[in-house]
Amino acid sequence: MKVIRTYGRSAKEAETLLRQIEDRSSTATSRLEPAVKRMIAAVRRKGDAALRQYAQRLDSLAPNAALLVSDGEMAAAWDQIPMDLRKSMQVAAANIRRFAQWQMPKEWTRKLPGVRLGQRCLPLASVGCYVPGGRYPLPSTLLMTVIPAQAAGVERIVVVSPRPARETLAAAHLAGVKEFYRIGGAQAVAALAYGTANIPRVDKIVGPGNRYVTTAKKLVAFDCGIDMLAGPTEIVVASEDGNPQWIAADLVAQAEHDPEALAVLVTSNAELAKATVTEAQKQSTSNTIARQVLAGNCFVFITRNAKETESVTNRLAAEHLTIDNDKDLIWVRHAGSIFVGTQTPQTMGDYVSGPNHVLPTGRLARVRGGLSVYDFLRLVTTQEYTLAGLAQHGAHAARLATAEGLVGHAASVRIRESVRSIVGVNLPGGAR
């Protein structure tokens, strides 16, 4: 773990390090773009054959294995997992669904003299949910991506996952998934975005993944909707008087996701920093991946004061952020998900709290929050005028259109206004 002060003789070094952290996501995806472009092109050209070739070479798919997972296989997986795991999955699923339902925006209309305005909430027709299947089975990610889509009313929900584990298949059965393909990587993103003979394209792709998946989502984003560029995992703890054992436990927990994960503590309390470093080293003794991250991608910034802690924390715009108490919510501006109080393990958000664990990384928390029911909806506006409403507002619209040189726009308003002078005409919709 690298410990560095943001002031004094190390100020310049700290600034350089902060900039490197800020740029790490874009740098990594740029390096992979040539290879990922070739994979996407292969899927677009050769379709299912390319998917199978990649799955056999990269994910050890058996030559005679079907890409589509059957309902029976998912049901069998559910029957095979322990009863207590079933119960935990059911609790998590219920909490995720309830939170997504709480998030649902309302449809509304407002009536003004001669005008009726409104908003409709329409679900996407189809989405693809990417569930990583490499280092760890992630049934929680299946629940986090599928259930909000269901709450939004999405009709076709497709899951893709390489080498899906029994637990992931069981979660798919619990969630009622009907279309699940054992494919992953950039090739799966390409299949979802452009379609193949056996996998119709989707309108949007959601879910986290490795660098190849993230790069592929970036490259298809102008042809298919995506949620965000999510991954690898990031954790920032901003604390002045937290418990070093608990802070270290969260740092180790998020670090074990991926050797490329990022773990940061920001504090003006040098004693807390020292104690946390000692605890993190102790707690990661038997955790190989976490030890790798702590050695290479874990940083402790000791700031001049609490105000600078706030500034550095917002600058990092972390995926997961832990703060000392609810008073700190006032200054937090950039974070994917906020965990209030160091007695709140970030693990709870990863699994059972209800808020989504698919969160923006690479400082994208500056512009959006985590995956939510909103990602599966379109907010469509409505407007309706009567002739009385046109009489009140039409001249303004026509004048603005004329100022822009769009004479046809102005005429489309005036031609309707002229109807008001014709007596006895049956107006469309009965409006006068």
C-alpha positions in Angstrom: 0.0 0.0 0.0 1.5 3.3 -1.0 1.0 6.0 1.6 1.5 9.6 0.4 0.8 13.0 1.7 -1.0 15.5 -0.5 1.0 18.4 0.9 4.6 19.4 1.6 7.5 17.8 -0.2 5.3 14.9 -1.6 2.5 17.3 -3.0 3.8 17.1 -6.6 4.1 13.3 -6.5 0.6 13.0 -5.0 -0.8 15.2 -7.8 0.8 13.0 -10.4 -0.6 9.9 -8.8 -4.1 11.3 -8.6 -3.9 12.2 -12.4 -2.8 8.6 -13.2 -5.8 7.3 -11.2 -8.1 9.7 -13.1 -6.8 8.5 -16.5 -6.4 4.8 -15.8 -9.8 3.7 -17.3 -9.4 5.4 -20.7 -5.8 4.4 -21.1 -6.6 0.7 -20.5 -9.5 0.5 -23.0 -7.6 2.4 -25.7 -4.9 -0.3 -25.6 -7.4 -3.1 -26.2 -9.4 -1.4 -29.0 -7.6 -3.0 -32.0 -8.0 -6.5 -30.7 -11.7 -6.0 -29.6 -12.5 -4.4 -33.0 -11.3 -7.6 -34.7 -13.5 -9.7 -32.4 -16.6 -7.6 -33.1 -15.9 -7.7 -36.8 -15.6 -11.5 -36.7 -19.0 -11.9 -35.0 -20.6 -9.5 -37.4 -19.2 -11.4 -40.3 -19.4 -15.0 -39.2 -22.2 -14.8 -36.6 -22.9 -17.9 -34.5 -19.8 -19.7 -35.9 -17.5 -17.0 -34.5 -19.3 -17.1 -31.2 -18.7 -20.9 -30.9 -15.1 -20.6 -32.0 -14.4 -18.0 -29.4 -16.4 -19.9 -26.7 -14.4 -23.1 -27.4 -11.0 -21.3 -27.5 -11.5 -18.9 -24.6 -14.1 -20.4 -22.4 -13.6 -24.2 -22.9 -17.0 -24.8 -24.4 -17.4 -28.4 -25.4 -17.8 -28.8 -29.2 -21.2 -30.3 -28.9 -22.5 -28.0 -26.2 -25.5 -25.7 -27.1 -25.0 -22.0 -26.7 -28.5 -21.6 -25.4 -29.0 -22.8 -21.8 -32.2 -24.8 -21.5 -35.0 -24.2 -18.9 -34.3 -27.6 -17.5 -30.7 -26.9 -16.9 -31.6 -23.8 -14.9 -34.2 -25.6 -12.9 -31.9 -28.4 -12.1 -29.3 -25.9 -10.9 -31.8 -24.4 -8.5 -32.7 -27.9 -7.2 -29.0 -28.7 -6.6 -27.9 -25.6 -4.6 -28.2 -25.8 -0.7 -31.5 -24.7 0.8 -29.8 -21.9 2.8 -28.3 -20.4 -0.4 -31.8 -20.6 -2.0 -33.2 -18.6 0.9 -30.4 -16.0 0.7 -31.0 -15.6 -3.1 -34.7 -15.2 -2.4 -34.1 -12.5 0.2 -31.7 -10.6 -2.1 -34.1 -10.9 -5.1 -37.0 -9.6 -3.1 -35.0 -6.6 -1.8 -33.7 -5.8 -5.3 -37.2 -5.9 -6.7 -38.7 -3.8 -4.0 -36.0 -1.1 -4.4 -36.5 -1.1 -8.2 -40.2 -0.7 -7.7 -39.6 2.2 -5.3 -37.5 3.8 -8.0 -40.2 3.6 -10.7 -40.9 7.1 -12.0 -44.5 8.2 -12.2 -46.5 9.0 -15.3 -48.2 12.3 -15.1 -50.2 14.9 -16.9 -50.7 18.6 -16.2 -53.5 20.7 -17.6 -53.1 24.4 -18.4 -55.5 26.6 -20.3 -55.8 25.1 -23.7 -52.8 22.8 -23.2 -52.3 19.3 -21.7 -48.7 18.2 -21.1 -47.5 14.9 -19.7 -44.9 12.1 -19.3 -45.2 8.4 -20.1 -42.8 5.8 -18.8 -42.3 3.2 -21.5 -40.0 0.1 -21.1 -37.3 -0.9 -23.6 -38.4 -3.8 -25.8 -35.2 -5.9 -25.2 -32.1 -5.8 -23.1 -29.0 -7.9 -22.8 -27.6 -8.6 -19.3 -23.9 -9.4 -19.1 -23.0 -11.6 -16.1 -19.2 -12.2 -15.6 -18.3 -15.8 -15.3 -14.5 -15.9 -15.1 -12.8 -15.7 -11.7 -15.9 -16.0 -9.6 -19.5 -17.1 -10.2 -21.7 -13.9 -9.8 -25.3 -14.9 -9.3 -25.8 -11.6 -7.5 -25.0 -9.7 -10.8 -27.7 -11.7 -12.6 -30.3 -10.7 -10.0 -29.0 -7.0 -10.1 -29.4 -6.7 -13.9 -32.4 -8.9 -14.6 -34.8 -7.8 -11.8 -34.8 -4.0 -12.5 -35.4 -4.8 -16.1 -38.4 -6.9 -15.1 -39.6 -4.2 -12.7 -39.5 -1.7 -15.6 -41.6 -4.0 -17.8 -39.0 -5.1 -20.4 -40.5 -7.9 -22.5 -37.3 -9.6 -23.7 -34.4 -10.1 -21.3 -31.4 -11.9 -22.5 -28.6 -13.1 -20.2 -25.1 -13.9 -21.5 -22.3 -15.4 -19.3 -19.2 -17.5 -20.1 -18.9 -20.8 -18.3 -22.0 -20.1 -16.2 -21.7 -21.6 -12.7 -24.4 -23.7 -11.1 -25.2 -20.7 -8.7 -25.6 -18.4 -11.7 -28.0 -20.8 -13.4 -29.9 -21.2 -10.2 -30.3 -17.4 -9.9 -31.5 -17.3 -13.5 -34.2 -19.9 -12.6 -35.2 -17.9 -9.6 -35.5 -14.7 -11.7 -37.5 -16.5 -14.4 -34.9 -16.0 -17.2 -36.1 -17.5 -20.5 -33.1 -16.7 -22.8 -29.6 -17.5 -21.5 -26.5 -18.0 -23.7 -23.2 -19.4 -22.4 -21.1 -16.9 -24.2 -19.0 -14.0 -22.8 -16.3 -11.5 -23.6 -16.3 -8.9 -26.3 -17.8 -11.5 -28.7 -21.0 -11.7 -26.5 -21.3 -7.9 -26.5 -21.0 -8.0 -30.3 -23.7 -10.6 -30.6 -26.1 -8.6 -28.4 -25.4 -5.4 -30.2 -25.7 -6.7 -33.8 -27.4 -10.0 -33.6 -26.7 -13.4 -35.2 -28.8 -16.0 -36.9 -29.9 -17.5 -33.6 -29.5 -14.5 -31.2 -31.6 -11.4 -32.2 -30.0 -8.1 -31.3 -31.1 -6.2 -28.2 -31.8 -2.5 -27.7 -29.5 -2.1 -24.8 -26.6 -3.9 -23.0 -26.1 -3.7 -19.2 -23.8 -5.3 -16.7 -20.2 -5.2 -15.6 -17.3 -7.0 -17.2 -13.5 -7.2 -17.7 -11.5 -4.8 -19.8 -12.5 -6.6 -23.0 -16.2 -6.4 -22.2 -15.9 -2.8 -21.2 -14.0 -1.9 -24.4 -16.5 -3.7 -26.5 -19.4 -1.8 -24.9 -17.6 1.4 -25.6 -17.1 0.5 -29.3 -20.8 -0.6 -29.9 -22.3 2.3 -28.0 -23.3 4.2 -31.1 -25.2 1.2 -32.5 -26.7 -0.2 -29.3 -27.5 1.4 -26.0 -25.3 0.6 -23.1 -25.6 1.4 -19.4 -22.1 2.5 -18.6 -18.5 1.4 -18.6 -18.4 -0.6 -15.4 -15.2 -2.3 -14.2 -12.8 -3.1 -12.7 -13.9 -2.5 -9.1 -13.1 0.7 -7.2 -13.4 1.5 -3.5 -12.7 4.8 -1.7 -13.0 5.3 2.0 -13.1 8.9 3.2 -12.7 8.9 7.0 -11.3 11.1 9.8 -12.1 8.9 12.8 -13.3 5.5 11.5 -12.5 2.0 12.8 -9.2 0.8 11.0 -10.2 -2.8 11.3 -13.5 -2.2 9.5 -12.0 0.2 6.9 -9.3 -2.4 6.1 -11.9 -5.2 5.8 -13.8 -3.2 3.2 -10.6 -2.4 1.3 -9.7 -6.1 1.2 -13.2 -7.2 0.3 -13.4 -5.0 -2.8 -9.7 -5.6 -3.7 -10.3 -9.4 -4.0 -12.6 -8.8 -7.0 -9.9 -8.3 -9.6 -6.1 -7.8 -9.7 -6.8 -4.5 -11.5 -9.2 -3.3 -8.7 -8.5 0.1 -7.1 -8.6 0.6 -3.3 -8.1 4.1 -1.7 -8.2 5.6 1.8 -8.4 9.4 2.0 -7.9 10.9 5.5 -6.2 13.7 7.3 -5.7 11.4 10.3 -2.1 10.0 10.0 -2.6 7.5 12.9 -5.8 6.1 11.2 -3.9 5.7 8.0 -1.1 3.8 9.7 -3.4 1.5 11.6 -5.5 0.8 8.5 -2.4 -0.2 6.5 -1.3 -2.6 9.2 -4.8 -4.1 9.4 -5.2 -4.4 5.7 -1.9 -6.3 5.4 -2.9 -8.6 8.3 -6.4 -9.3 6.9 -5.1 -10.0 3.3 -2.5 -12.6 4.4 -4.5 -15.5 2.9 -6.2 -13.6 0.1 -3.9 -13.7 -3.0 -5.8 -11.3 -5.3 -6.4 -8.8 -2.5 -2.6 -8.9 -1.7 -1.8 -8.1 -5.3 -4.1 -5.1 -5.3 -2.8 -3.8 -2.0 0.7 -4.1 -3.3 0.1 -2.3 -6.6 -3.3 -0.5 -6.7 -3.9 0.5 -3.2 -3.2 4.1 -2.1 -3.5 6.0 1.2 -3.7 9.8 0.7 -3.0 11.7 3.9 -4.5 15.2 3.4 -3.8 18.5 5.1 -7.3 18.7 6.6 -10.9 17.4 6.4 -11.7 19.9 3.6 -8.9 18.5 1.5 -10.2 15.0 2.2 -13.5 16.1 0.7 -11.9 17.6 -2.3 -9.7 14.6 -3.1 -12.7 12.2 -2.6 -14.9 14.0 -5.0 -12.1 14.2 -7.5 -11.7 10.4 -7.5 -15.5 9.9 -8.1 -15.4 6.4 -6.9 -17.6 3.5 -7.7 -18.0 2.6 -4.0 -17.6 5.3 -1.3 -17.7 4.9 2.4 -18.0 8.1 4.6 -18.0 8.5 8.3 -21.6 9.6 8.9 -24.7 11.1 7.3 -23.4 14.7 7.8 -20.8 13.9 5.2 -23.5 13.4 2.6 -23.7 17.2 2.3 -20.3 17.4 0.6 -20.3 14.2 -1.5 -20.8 15.2 -5.2 -19.4 12.2 -7.1 -19.9 8.6 -6.1 -21.6 5.5 -7.6 -23.0 4.3 -4.3 -22.5 5.8 -0.9 -22.1 3.7 2.3 -22.8 5.8 5.4 -20.8 5.0 8.5 -17.9 2.6 8.6 -20.1 0.1 10.4 -21.9 -0.3 7.0 -20.0 -3.0 5.1 -19.9 -2.4 1.3 -20.6 -6.1 1.0 -24.2 -5.5 2.0 -24.7 -3.3 -1.1 -23.0 -6.0 -3.2 -25.7 -8.5 -2.3 -28.8 -7.8 -0.3 -29.5 -4.2 0.5 -31.5 -3.6 -2.7 -29.7 -0.7 -4.4 -27.8 -1.9 -7.5 -24.2 -3.1 -7.4 -23.6 -2.4 -11.1 -21.9 1.0 -10.6 -19.9 3.5 -12.7 -16.1 3.2 -12.6 -13.3 5.3 -14.2 -14.8 8.5 -12.7 -18.0 8.1 -14.6 -19.7 8.7 -11.2 -19.3 12.4 -12.1 -22.1 12.0 -14.7 -24.3 9.1 -13.5 -25.2 6.8 -10.7 -25.6 3.0 -10.6 -27.8 0.8 -12.7 -31.4 1.4 -11.9 -34.9 0.9 -13.2 -34.4 4.2 -15.2 -31.9 2.4 -17.4 -34.7 0.2 -18.7 -37.2 3.0 -19.4 -37.8 5.8 -21.8 -39.5 8.9 -20.5 -41.7 10.0 -23.4 -43.3 13.4 -23.2 -46.9 14.1 -24.5 -48.5 17.4 -25.5 -52.0 18.3 -26.7 -53.4 21.8 -27.7 -56.8 23.1 -28.2 -57.4 26.0 -30.6 -57.7 28.2 -27.5 -54.2 27.1 -26.5 -52.8 27.8 -30.0 -54.3 31.2 -29.8 -52.5 31.9 -26.6 -49.1 30.4 -27.5 -49.0 29.8 -31.2 -47.8 33.3 -32.1 -44.7 32.8 -29.9 -43.8 29.6 -31.6 -44.4 31.0 -35.1 -42.3 34.1 -34.3 -39.4 31.9 -33.0 -39.6 29.7 -36.1 -39.5 32.7 -38.4 -36.5 34.1 -36.6 -34.7 30.8 -37.3 -35.7 30.9 -41.0 -38.0 27.8 -40.7 -41.0 29.2 -42.5 -42.7 25.8 -42.7 -42.7 25.5 -39.0 -44.4 28.9 -38.6 -46.9 28.0 -41.3 -47.9 24.7 -39.5 -49.0 26.8 -36.5 -50.7 29.6 -38.5 -52.7 27.2 -40.7 -54.4 25.8 -37.6 -55.0 29.2 -36.1 -56.8 30.2 -39.3 -59.4 27.6 -38.5 -60.7 29.7 -35.6 -62.1 32.2 -38.1 -64.2 29.6 -39.9 -67.6 29.2 -38.2 -69.2 25.8 -38.0 -66.3 23.6 -38.9 -66.1 20.3 -37.0 -62.6 20.4 -35.5 -60.5 17.2 -35.0 -61.0 15.8 -31.5 -63.8 18.3 -30.8 -61.3 21.0 -29.8 -62.0 24.7 -30.4 
